[in-house]
Amino acid sequence: MSDAIEPQDSQPASELPAQPAPPINSRFLYVDVAALRAKQLRKGAQPRIADTERTHLPRKAERIAMEEVRQGLVYYDIPEPKRNGAEAAE
């Protein structure tokens, strides 16, 4: 799963971009992005949610990640699908 979607954690929490990430319409993509972001939070990444909003959220990394994805604070990249041998030969 980790090679399919890569949340980008290159920006610190204090330097949030002006434009939110595009909305996620697939619940499966939402779960994948939130799970990978929760993994980053557990490894020490700073939450991107404002301090005032963080007081009302649970302290679990998974819940914080879900809220960040919902608000468009997590940028993600979906790589092109891999081609099989028959298509690559063309």
N, C-alpha and C positions, 0 to 999 in steps of 0.2 A: 504494500500500500504506500510506503514512503516514497517510492520512485514515481508514483502517479501524480501526486500533487505536492507542491513545495510552497508552503507559506513563506513569505519573505519577511525576515525579521531584521532588516538592515537599518531601520529607523528607530531611534530611541523613543520612549514614551513622550518626551517633551517636544519632539519634532514630528507631530502628526501632519500628514499631508492635508492640503486644503480640500481636496476632492475625495469622497469615500470610494471604496472599491465597488465594482459593479455588483448589484444584488445577486444572490444565489437563489435560483429557482428550483434546483433539484435538492431534495432533502438528503440524498446520498452524498452529493458534493458538500453540502453543509456539514454533515457528520464527519466526513474525511478532513475537511479544512479545520474544523473545530478540534478534532482529535490531535492533529499535528500541531496546532497552536497550543493546546494544553500541554503537550509534550515539551514544547519550548518553554512554557511558563514553569513547569516542574523543574527544568534544567537551569532556571535562574533568569529568564527573560523578564523584563519589566512589563507590567500590564499597561495597555494603551488606553484604558478607561480612566476618565478624570477622577481625581481623589474624592470629589464630592459624590460621584456615582458609586465608587467602590465601597463606601460604607454601607450601602443598601444591598450589596450583593453578597452571596455566600463566599467564603474564602477558598473554596475548592477551585483548582486550576481549570477543571472542565467547565464549570459554570461561568467563570470569567471569560474563557475562550469562546464559549457559545455567545455570550453577550457582545464580545468584540466582533465576532463574525456577523452577528445580527445588525450591528451598527455600521458595518462596512469599514472597520478599522484594520482588518487583516487582508493583505493583498495576497493573491494566490496565482499560480501559473499552472496551466494545464498543458502538458507537452503533447506534441503530435503523436497519434497512435503509431506503434511500430508496424512496419510492413512485414508480411511473411515472405518467404523465398520466391514465390511465383510472381508477386507484384513487384518485387525489387529487381527482377531480371528484365522487366519491360522498359 
